[in-house]
Amino acid sequence: MESDAYTRFVILLSMNEGRAFTEDLIKEHVRHLRELDQQGKLILCGPFIDYKGGMVIIQAESYEEADQIARRDPFVSSGTESYELRTWELSNEENNHLGAG
């Protein structure tokens, strides 16, 4: 599935039972996020306060690329967290709120 100007991808991260972060793993995750930012792919990211996990919103050319990005995250590739990938269609004034405004 190809994306367009109004499509973003949401990576929902969840801590796997019995797993924990190490300082090195957190640093690797931050490096991953910085690389995405330098590539112009990172939109927003951060941990949840009320849930063991976080969210990363990215811009990618396709669902497949977004899935590869999610799998490369050290939190995921280490097995510390699992993820769900969602395709998010932006609703804003520019696109007349998906043509329904």
URVENTA-V896500 format. One record per residue. RES is the residue in one small letter. SS is DSSP state (a for helix, b for strand, c for the rest). Layout:
# URVENTA-V896500
res->[RES | RES]
ss->[SS | SS]
This chain:
# URVENTA-V896500
res->[m | e | s | d | a | y | t | r | f | v | i | l | l | s | m | n | e | g | r | a | f | t | e | d | l | i | k | e | h | v | r | h | l | r | e | l | d | q | q | g | k | l | i | l | c | g | p | f | i | d | y | k | g | g | m | v | i | i | q | a | e | s | y | e | e | a | d | q | i | a | r | r | d | p | f | v | s | s | g | t | e | s | y | e | l | r | t | w | e | l | s | n | e | e | n | n | h | l | g | a | g]
ss->[c | b | c | c | c | c | b | b | b | b | b | b | b | b | b | c | c | c | c | c | c | c | a | a | a | a | a | a | a | a | a | a | a | a | a | a | a | a | c | c | c | b | b | b | b | b | b | c | c | c | c | c | b | b | b | b | b | b | c | c | c | b | a | a | a | a | a | a | a | a | a | a | c | a | a | a | a | c | c | c | b | b | b | b | b | b | b | b | b | c | c | c | a | a | a | c | c | c | c | c | c]
